[in-house]
Every structure is written in C-alpha cells, then in structure tokens.
Amino acid sequence: GAGVSQSPSNKVTEKGKDVELRCDPISGHTALYWYRQSLGQGLEFLIYFQGNSAPDKSGLPSDRFSAERTGGSVSTLTIQRTQQEDSAVYLCASSFQRGGGEEQYFGPGTRLTVT
Amino acid sequence: AQSVTQLGSHVSVSEGALVLLRCNYSSSVPPYLFWYVQYPNQGLQLLLKYTTGATLVKGINGFEAEFKKSETSFHLTKPSAHMSDAAEYFCAVSGPGANSKLTFGKGITLSVRP
C-alpha cells in the first residue's frame, strides 16, 4: 500500500516568508509525528498528534512553528517568518498507536532551504 | 528524560567483515529501543526494535541487536557486511505509553569497502 507522502519534496524560500509543509500519513494510522533533521542538531522531535487528543507540542523550537492535523489524517506544518536556521529536512512519520513501541513509518521528507 | 549516545560519526568496514555500531541510552523508565537506517536521499526505515521479552532481536537484512540493561546498551551487529549496507544508522529510544516520540542519537555513517 501507499506509504507516508510529503510535499513539496524541496522548498526554497526567502528569509522572512511563511512556508507550509504537508504530510499524508498511511491510511488508518492514528498517530502522526513531525521531526526535523539538520546537520547541527541531528534528528529532533517537533510535534505529535494522536486521534482527538491534544497534540504534544513540546518539541517545537519557537512560536513561529505550528502544526495542525485535519480530520485525523493530513497534517500541515507551518513555519512563519522563516529564518536561516530553519533550513533542514522535515520528516513526517505515522504509526498505528496501540500503547507504545510501534514502528513509525517515515516519509521521504521535505528539504527546506531558507536563503 | 531520555537520551541516546552513538560514539563516533563514521565507521568503515571491508565487505564481508563484521559490522558493529554502538548505542548507549539513558532513560528513567523502561525503554523501547530502535535502530533505523537511512539510505541516501531516502526516509528512515526500521531495522529492528526492542520492546519487551527476548533481549536479542533480529531485524531485516541480517542485522541484530542485543538489549543489555546492565550496560544500558543496544549495539547493532551484522556478521558480514555487504556493499548495500552503506547508509546512515540511527539508534533511538522512546518510553512506554501512547506517546512514542523518538529520541535519536546523532547517527553513524557506515561505509563498506570492496
């Protein structure tokens, strides 16, 4: 079946502009995660959605970052007033949550470059 | 709080040689442990995981890892390296419970020499 998809695959934006990154999780997966992969910081957790529960936003680096998940499926990560340090690969993952330890399936990522 | 340490950033082995990638973790709760692999320009793929039960876990592509609580380690091994194993390998930890957010190590790049 279809895996996790992300769009766009690459995004170049000017400093100060807003960007939206999209994630389509695997159908039926209840949990959705966003991570960021950068040279300096490695792989970092950003935000977690599970069903109708309040999202865990503890990994968002600043209030310029926000995310939503509509209808328990598609998720959008928004970065406002982008800065050069936001340049990274943004990875989305989904899983069927049962209580812990489930495999997370990752998308190919969106490479964001802020000029 | 949880953390993962992967010492070194690069390992090089000859084709057919043993692969050993080290991972140590810190966790205040019983950990769930994972190894993910990332091939160039691709997303992460799960190699294997430990949740409960048998401490020696086998994964895909001939890899295995052993959970050693006394050493807080979860080293990844493969008896015989193949050229196709060249990739970046990440060790990760999560806690029990519904929120399985992963805390990753810095990753190790494995090169395989012919």
Interface residues (C-beta under 8 A of the other chain):
Chain A: V4 A31 Y33 Y35 G42 L43 E44 F45 Y48 Q50 D56 G59 L91 A93 S95 Q97 G99 G100 G101 E102 E103 Q104 F106 G107 P108 G109
Chain B: Y32 Y36 N41 Q42 G43 L44 Q45 L46 K49 T51 F90 A92 S94 G95 P96 G97 A98 N99 S100 K101 L102 T103 F104 G105 K106 G107
